[in-house]
Structure formats: structure tokens, C-alpha cells
Amino acid sequence: MSDEARNDYPRMVCHHCGDAIGVYEPLVLETRVGRYDTSLAADPGVFESDRPGFHRACYELIHDDI
């Protein structure tokens, strides 16, 4: 698959580290009502969210009170 074709796929970037969040990786979406744990495979609608998303490990690094 060419790089151009790969760039056509939706992707989510971690708000903390800037790396892409893999489809099956655990992620945390920061919502207006609190933390939402999911993955892109489990909840593809997350791609359309305007809320910040994080790798779970990154989220826990910056929110050490969890």
C-alpha cells in the first residue's frame, strides 16, 4: 500500500505525545462529563469526536491521581 493510500485512512493522534493511536490500542477520550475508555475498533465514532484523545498510558501519566 502506498503512503498516499495509508494517509486516506482516518487516524487519531494522542493529545499528549503526538503519536498515532492504533485501532486496537486502549484509548481515553476526555469528554465533557469525564473520562471515556474505549478503542477505535470498539467505537469507530470516536474518529469524529472533537474531544482530545490519549493513549491510556499517556493519560495516566498526566493524570496521576487516577
N, CA, C and O atoms as a MOPAC input file, in Angstrom:
PM7 MOZYME 1SCF
protein

 N      0.84900 1    -1.17500 1     0.00000 1
 C      0.00000 1     0.00000 1     0.00000 1
 C      0.89400 1     1.23800 1     0.00000 1
 O      1.86400 1     1.30600 1     0.75500 1
 N      0.57700 1     2.19300 1    -0.82500 1
 C      1.38300 1     3.41200 1    -0.90300 1
 C      1.13400 1     4.30400 1     0.31500 1
 O      0.12600 1     4.16600 1     1.00800 1
 N      2.07200 1     5.21800 1     0.55900 1
 C      1.91200 1     6.17100 1     1.67100 1
 C      0.67200 1     7.02600 1     1.47700 1
 O     -0.01100 1     7.36100 1     2.44400 1
 N      0.37700 1     7.38300 1     0.22300 1
 C     -0.80700 1     8.20400 1    -0.04200 1
 C     -2.07800 1     7.46200 1     0.32900 1
 O     -2.98700 1     8.05200 1     0.91200 1
 N     -2.15800 1     6.18600 1     0.00400 1
 C     -3.34200 1     5.39600 1     0.34200 1
 C     -3.47300 1     5.26700 1     1.85700 1
 O     -4.58200 1     5.33600 1     2.38700 1
 N     -2.35700 1     5.08000 1     2.55900 1
 C     -2.38800 1     4.98600 1     4.01800 1
 C     -2.90000 1     6.27600 1     4.63800 1
 O     -3.59700 1     6.23100 1     5.65100 1
 N     -2.58000 1     7.39600 1     4.06900 1
 C     -2.98900 1     8.68500 1     4.61600 1
 C     -4.47900 1     8.94100 1     4.45300 1
 O     -5.01800 1     9.85700 1     5.07400 1
 N     -5.15400 1     8.14700 1     3.62700 1
 C     -6.59500 1     8.31400 1     3.43800 1
 C     -7.39800 1     7.72500 1     4.58900 1
 O     -8.56100 1     8.08100 1     4.77800 1
 N     -6.79100 1     6.82700 1     5.36000 1
 C     -7.49500 1     6.21400 1     6.48200 1
 C     -7.58600 1     7.21500 1     7.63100 1
 O     -6.64200 1     7.96100 1     7.89200 1
 N     -8.73000 1     7.22600 1     8.31300 1
 C     -8.82100 1     8.11700 1     9.47200 1
 C     -7.85600 1     7.64600 1    10.55500 1
 O     -7.60500 1     6.44900 1    10.69500 1
 N     -7.33300 1     8.56700 1    11.29600 1
 C     -6.46600 1     8.20800 1    12.40800 1
 C     -6.64200 1     9.21200 1    13.52200 1
 O     -7.07900 1    10.34200 1    13.30500 1
 N     -6.30200 1     8.78700 1    14.69600 1
 C     -6.38000 1     9.66400 1    15.85000 1
 C     -4.97600 1     9.79200 1    16.42500 1
 O     -4.23700 1     8.81100 1    16.51100 1
 N     -4.62200 1    10.99100 1    16.81000 1
 C     -3.29900 1    11.26600 1    17.36100 1
 C     -3.45500 1    11.58800 1    18.83900 1
 O     -4.36900 1    12.31000 1    19.23600 1
 N     -2.55900 1    11.04900 1    19.64500 1
 C     -2.58500 1    11.27300 1    21.08500 1
 C     -2.32900 1    12.75000 1    21.38500 1
 O     -1.36700 1    13.34000 1    20.89300 1
 N     -3.19200 1    13.32300 1    22.18900 1
 C     -3.10300 1    14.73700 1    22.55000 1
 C     -1.86400 1    15.02900 1    23.41000 1
 O     -1.43700 1    16.18000 1    23.51200 1
 N     -1.29400 1    13.99900 1    24.02200 1
 C     -0.12300 1    14.18900 1    24.87700 1
 C      1.18800 1    13.98800 1    24.12800 1
 O      2.04100 1    14.87500 1    24.12400 1
 N      1.35800 1    12.81300 1    23.48400 1
 C      2.65600 1    12.50200 1    22.86900 1
 C      2.71900 1    12.78900 1    21.37300 1
 O      3.81000 1    12.88300 1    20.81000 1
 N      1.56400 1    12.92900 1    20.72300 1
 C      1.54200 1    13.23500 1    19.30100 1
 C      1.63700 1    12.02900 1    18.38300 1
 O      1.57800 1    12.18000 1    17.16300 1
 N      1.78300 1    10.83400 1    18.94500 1
 C      1.84000 1     9.62500 1    18.11900 1
 C      0.43200 1     9.15100 1    17.78100 1
 O     -0.52700 1     9.43700 1    18.49700 1
 N      0.33200 1     8.42000 1    16.67700 1
 C     -0.95400 1     7.85200 1    16.27600 1
 C     -1.41000 1     6.81500 1    17.30000 1
 O     -0.59800 1     6.08200 1    17.86500 1
 N     -2.70900 1     6.76700 1    17.52500 1
 C     -3.30300 1     5.76200 1    18.40100 1
 C     -3.77100 1     4.62000 1    17.50800 1
 O     -4.57600 1     4.82100 1    16.59900 1
 N     -3.26200 1     3.42800 1    17.77100 1
 C     -3.61300 1     2.25600 1    16.97600 1
 C     -5.07800 1     1.87200 1    17.16300 1
 O     -5.68200 1     2.16100 1    18.19600 1
 N     -5.62700 1     1.23200 1    16.17200 1
 C     -7.04400 1     0.87600 1    16.16900 1
 C     -7.41600 1     0.01200 1    17.37600 1
 O     -8.50200 1     0.16700 1    17.93500 1
 N     -6.52800 1    -0.89200 1    17.77900 1
 C     -6.84500 1    -1.80500 1    18.87800 1
 C     -6.25800 1    -1.35900 1    20.21900 1
 O     -6.46000 1    -2.02400 1    21.23400 1
 N     -5.54200 1    -0.25300 1    20.22700 1
 C     -4.95100 1     0.23600 1    21.47700 1
 C     -6.02200 1     0.82300 1    22.38900 1
 O     -6.96300 1     1.46200 1    21.91800 1
 N     -5.87800 1     0.60500 1    23.69700 1
 C     -6.79000 1     1.26500 1    24.62900 1
 C     -6.57200 1     2.77000 1    24.54700 1
 O     -5.43400 1     3.23900 1    24.52000 1
 N     -7.65000 1     3.51100 1    24.50900 1
 C     -7.53200 1     4.96500 1    24.48000 1
 C     -8.51700 1     5.57700 1    25.45900 1
 O     -9.51400 1     4.96800 1    25.84700 1
 N     -8.20000 1     6.80100 1    25.84000 1
 C     -9.07300 1     7.57300 1    26.71300 1
 C     -9.47600 1     8.82400 1    25.96100 1
 O     -8.63300 1     9.55600 1    25.44300 1
 N    -10.75300 1     9.05400 1    25.90800 1
 C    -11.29200 1    10.27000 1    25.31800 1
 C    -11.72000 1    11.15800 1    26.47700 1
 O    -12.45900 1    10.71800 1    27.35800 1
 N    -11.26900 1    12.38400 1    26.48100 1
 C    -11.63600 1    13.32200 1    27.53600 1
 C    -12.92900 1    14.01700 1    27.11500 1
 O    -12.92600 1    14.84500 1    26.20500 1
 N    -14.02400 1    13.67900 1    27.77700 1
 C    -15.32900 1    14.23100 1    27.40600 1
 C    -15.75400 1    15.30300 1    28.39000 1
 O    -15.08700 1    15.53300 1    29.39900 1
 N    -16.84900 1    15.94900 1    28.09600 1
 C    -17.37300 1    16.99500 1    28.98700 1
 C    -17.81900 1    16.44300 1    30.33900 1
 O    -17.86000 1    17.16900 1    31.33200 1
 N    -18.15300 1    15.14900 1    30.36800 1
 C    -18.62300 1    14.53900 1    31.61700 1
 C    -17.56300 1    13.65000 1    32.26300 1
 O    -17.84000 1    13.00200 1    33.27300 1
 N    -16.36800 1    13.60700 1    31.70500 1
 C    -15.28500 1    12.83400 1    32.29000 1
 C    -14.61100 1    11.90100 1    31.30800 1
 O    -14.78800 1    11.99900 1    30.09400 1
 N    -13.85200 1    11.01700 1    31.85700 1
 C    -13.03600 1    10.07100 1    31.09400 1
 C    -13.91200 1     8.99800 1    30.43600 1
 O    -14.83900 1     8.47300 1    31.05200 1
 N    -13.59900 1     8.68400 1    29.16900 1
 C    -14.30000 1     7.62000 1    28.44400 1
 C    -13.25100 1     6.66400 1    27.89600 1
 O    -12.48900 1     7.03300 1    27.00200 1
 N    -13.19900 1     5.44200 1    28.41600 1
 C    -12.23800 1     4.42400 1    27.98000 1
 C    -12.83600 1     3.58100 1    26.86600 1
 O    -13.96100 1     3.09500 1    26.98100 1
 N    -12.08100 1     3.41100 1    25.79000 1
 C    -12.55400 1     2.63700 1    24.64600 1
 C    -11.36000 1     2.28400 1    23.76600 1
 O    -10.21300 1     2.37200 1    24.20700 1
 N    -11.62200 1     1.89000 1    22.54200 1
 C    -10.60900 1     1.74400 1    21.49300 1
 C    -11.28300 1     2.16000 1    20.19600 1
 O    -12.51000 1     2.21800 1    20.11500 1
 N    -10.48800 1     2.44500 1    19.20000 1
 C    -11.05900 1     2.84800 1    17.91300 1
 C    -11.79200 1     1.68700 1    17.25200 1
 O    -12.74800 1     1.90300 1    16.50700 1
 N    -11.35300 1     0.46000 1    17.51500 1
 C    -12.03900 1    -0.71000 1    16.95700 1
 C    -13.40300 1    -0.89000 1    17.61200 1
 O    -14.38200 1    -1.22500 1    16.94400 1
 N    -13.46000 1    -0.66900 1    18.91200 1
 C    -14.72200 1    -0.85900 1    19.64000 1
 C    -15.71400 1     0.26200 1    19.38000 1
 O    -16.92400 1     0.03900 1    19.40800 1
 N    -15.21500 1     1.45800 1    19.12800 1
 C    -16.09100 1     2.62200 1    18.96300 1
 C    -15.56500 1     3.52100 1    17.84100 1
 O    -14.95200 1     4.55300 1    18.11200 1
 N    -15.80400 1     3.13100 1    16.57000 1
 C    -15.28300 1     3.90700 1    15.44000 1
 C    -15.79100 1     5.34800 1    15.40000 1
 O    -15.16700 1     6.19500 1    14.76000 1
 N    -16.89500 1     5.64300 1    16.06200 1
 C    -17.41000 1     7.00600 1    16.10000 1
 C    -16.47100 1     7.98100 1    16.77800 1
 O    -16.60400 1     9.19300 1    16.61200 1
 N    -15.51700 1     7.45700 1    17.54700 1
 C    -14.53900 1     8.31100 1    18.22800 1
 C    -13.71900 1     9.11000 1    17.21000 1
 O    -13.26700 1    10.21600 1    17.50700 1
 N    -13.52900 1     8.54900 1    16.01100 1
 C    -12.78500 1     9.26700 1    14.96900 1
 C    -13.38600 1    10.64400 1    14.70400 1
 O    -12.66400 1    11.57900 1    14.35900 1
 N    -14.68300 1    10.77300 1    14.86200 1
 C    -15.37100 1    12.02900 1    14.53700 1
 C    -15.46300 1    12.98600 1    15.71700 1
 O    -16.00100 1    14.08500 1    15.58300 1
 N    -14.94700 1    12.58200 1    16.86000 1
 C    -15.04500 1    13.40500 1    18.05700 1
 C    -14.12500 1    14.62500 1    17.97000 1
 O    -13.04400 1    14.56700 1    17.38500 1
 N    -14.57200 1    15.70700 1    18.55500 1
 C    -13.73100 1    16.89900 1    18.63900 1
 C    -13.04100 1    16.98000 1    20.00500 1
 O    -12.36400 1    17.96400 1    20.30300 1
 N    -13.21200 1    15.95900 1    20.82300 1
 C    -12.61900 1    15.90900 1    22.15600 1
 C    -11.21100 1    15.32000 1    22.07700 1
 O    -10.94800 1    14.49100 1    21.20600 1
 N    -10.30000 1    15.72600 1    22.96300 1
 C     -8.94100 1    15.18100 1    22.93300 1
 C     -8.90000 1    13.69500 1    23.28600 1
 O     -9.57400 1    13.24600 1    24.21300 1
 N     -8.11100 1    12.95100 1    22.54200 1
 C     -7.91300 1    11.52700 1    22.79400 1
 C     -6.47500 1    11.26100 1    23.20300 1
 O     -5.56400 1    11.98100 1    22.79500 1
 N     -6.27300 1    10.23300 1    24.00500 1
 C     -4.96100 1     9.91200 1    24.54400 1
 C     -4.73600 1     8.40000 1    24.52400 1
 O     -5.68500 1     7.62600 1    24.64900 1
 N     -3.46600 1     7.98000 1    24.36600 1
 C     -3.13000 1     6.60900 1    24.72100 1
 C     -3.46300 1     6.48100 1    26.20700 1
 O     -3.28500 1     7.43500 1    26.96500 1
 N     -3.93700 1     5.32500 1    26.62300 1
 C     -4.27700 1     5.16600 1    28.04200 1
 C     -3.05600 1     5.46300 1    28.92100 1
 O     -3.18200 1     6.13700 1    29.94300 1
 N     -1.89000 1     4.97100 1    28.53400 1
 C     -0.67400 1     5.19800 1    29.32600 1
 C     -0.32800 1     6.68400 1    29.41200 1
 O      0.08900 1     7.15800 1    30.46900 1
 N     -0.49400 1     7.41800 1    28.32200 1
 C     -0.21300 1     8.85600 1    28.33900 1
 C     -1.19300 1     9.58500 1    29.25300 1
 O     -0.80400 1    10.46600 1    30.01900 1
 N     -2.45900 1     9.21200 1    29.16600 1
 C     -3.47500 1     9.84300 1    30.00300 1
 C     -3.14900 1     9.62500 1    31.47000 1
 O     -3.26500 1    10.54600 1    32.27800 1
 N     -2.74500 1     8.41900 1    31.81500 1
 C     -2.43600 1     8.11600 1    33.20400 1
 C     -1.15800 1     8.79700 1    33.66200 1
 O     -1.00400 1     9.06900 1    34.85300 1
 N     -0.24000 1     9.07800 1    32.75200 1
 C      0.96500 1     9.83600 1    33.10700 1
 C      0.62600 1    11.26600 1    33.52200 1
 O      1.18000 1    11.78900 1    34.48900 1
 N     -0.27800 1    11.88300 1    32.79100 1
 C     -0.59900 1    13.28900 1    33.08300 1
 C     -1.71000 1    13.44200 1    34.11300 1
 O     -1.93000 1    14.53700 1    34.63000 1
 N     -2.41300 1    12.34900 1    34.41300 1
 C     -3.45500 1    12.34900 1    35.43300 1
 C     -3.08000 1    11.30900 1    36.48000 1
 O     -3.74900 1    10.28400 1    36.61000 1
 N     -2.02800 1    11.56900 1    37.21500 1
 C     -1.50500 1    10.57300 1    38.15500 1
 C     -2.37500 1    10.39200 1    39.38900 1
 O     -2.02900 1     9.61000 1    40.27400 1
 N     -3.48800 1    11.09500 1    39.46300 1
 C     -4.39700 1    10.96500 1    40.59800 1
 C     -5.40700 1     9.83700 1    40.39700 1
 O     -6.29300 1     9.64100 1    41.22900 1
 N     -5.27700 1     9.09500 1    39.29800 1
 C     -6.24100 1     8.02400 1    38.98100 1
 C     -5.94200 1     6.79500 1    39.80600 1
 O     -6.63800 1     5.78700 1    39.68600 1

